[in-house]
Amino acid sequence: MNHNGNSPMPSPEITWIDLEKWPRRTHFESFTTYSRCMIHASAKIDVTALHGACKATGRRFYPAMIVLAAGWHIARFFRELQARCDAPDALSRPEGASLS
């Protein structure tokens, strides 16, 4: 029993995969070869409207700015992923299949 009187959850079993025989090997390898090259840049951005909107609605400015910046990075990640998956040699898919 655990601290709240319930039975503990069973441990998940580990299933070892033989990459030489696994049909999805090419998919796995395509994701393990992504490089993590990064470029950092700075830019002046006018956030007057965001600051005014936060004041008008009683929200804090800094968390709003972080959420907007994170959303931009997430959207960019998915655009890059889509572009990689749409490349002719990206993944082996049935003819005509697309992720979009």
C-alpha positions as CSV (number, residue, x, y, z in Angstrom):
1,M,0.0,0.0,0.0
2,N,1.1,3.5,-0.7
3,H,0.7,6.6,1.5
4,N,-3.0,7.1,0.7
5,G,-4.0,3.4,1.2
6,N,-4.2,2.5,-2.5
7,S,-2.3,-0.3,-4.1
8,P,0.8,1.0,-5.9
9,M,0.6,1.1,-9.7
10,P,2.4,-1.8,-11.4
11,S,5.7,-1.0,-13.1
12,P,5.4,-1.0,-16.8
13,E,7.3,-3.7,-18.6
14,I,10.2,-2.8,-20.8
15,T,9.9,-4.1,-24.4
16,W,13.2,-4.2,-26.1
17,I,13.1,-3.5,-29.8
18,D,15.5,-5.1,-32.3
19,L,16.2,-2.2,-34.6
20,E,17.5,-4.5,-37.3
21,K,14.0,-6.1,-37.7
22,W,11.8,-3.2,-36.6
23,P,9.5,-2.0,-39.4
24,R,9.6,1.6,-38.1
25,R,13.4,1.8,-38.0
26,T,13.6,4.5,-40.6
27,H,11.2,6.7,-38.7
28,F,13.2,6.3,-35.5
29,E,16.5,7.0,-37.3
30,S,15.1,10.1,-39.0
31,F,14.4,11.7,-35.6
32,T,17.7,10.7,-34.0
33,T,19.7,12.4,-36.7
34,Y,18.1,15.9,-36.3
35,S,20.8,18.4,-35.5
36,R,20.2,21.0,-32.8
37,C,21.9,23.9,-34.4
38,M,20.7,27.2,-32.8
39,I,21.1,30.8,-33.7
40,H,20.1,33.4,-31.1
41,A,19.2,37.0,-32.2
42,S,17.9,40.1,-30.5
43,A,15.4,42.6,-31.8
44,K,13.6,45.6,-30.6
45,I,9.9,45.0,-30.5
46,D,7.2,47.5,-29.6
47,V,5.2,45.9,-26.8
48,T,3.2,49.0,-25.9
49,A,-0.1,47.4,-27.1
50,L,0.6,44.2,-25.1
51,H,1.5,46.3,-22.0
52,G,-1.7,48.4,-22.3
53,A,-3.9,45.3,-22.8
54,C,-2.4,43.7,-19.7
55,K,-3.0,46.8,-17.6
56,A,-6.5,47.1,-18.9
57,T,-7.4,43.5,-18.1
58,G,-5.5,43.3,-14.8
59,R,-3.0,40.7,-16.2
60,R,0.7,40.7,-15.5
61,F,2.9,41.8,-18.4
62,Y,5.9,39.5,-18.0
63,P,4.0,36.2,-18.0
64,A,1.9,37.3,-21.0
65,M,5.1,38.1,-22.9
66,I,6.6,34.7,-22.0
67,V,3.5,32.9,-23.2
68,L,3.5,34.8,-26.5
69,A,7.2,34.0,-27.0
70,A,6.7,30.4,-26.2
71,G,3.8,30.1,-28.6
72,W,5.9,31.5,-31.4
73,H,8.7,29.0,-30.7
74,I,6.1,26.1,-30.6
75,A,4.6,27.2,-33.9
76,R,8.0,27.5,-35.5
77,F,8.9,24.0,-34.3
78,F,5.8,22.5,-35.9
79,R,6.4,24.3,-39.2
80,E,10.0,22.9,-39.3
81,L,8.7,19.4,-38.4
82,Q,6.1,19.6,-41.2
83,A,8.8,20.7,-43.7
84,R,11.1,17.8,-42.7
85,C,8.2,15.3,-43.0
86,D,7.2,16.6,-46.4
87,A,10.7,16.2,-47.8
88,P,10.7,13.4,-50.4
89,D,13.2,11.3,-48.5
90,A,12.1,12.1,-45.0
91,L,10.0,9.0,-44.0
92,S,8.8,6.0,-45.9
93,R,5.1,6.5,-46.3
94,P,2.5,5.1,-48.7
95,E,2.5,7.0,-52.0
96,G,0.5,10.2,-51.7
97,A,0.3,10.1,-47.9
98,S,0.8,13.5,-46.2
99,L,0.9,14.7,-42.6
100,S,-1.2,17.7,-43.4
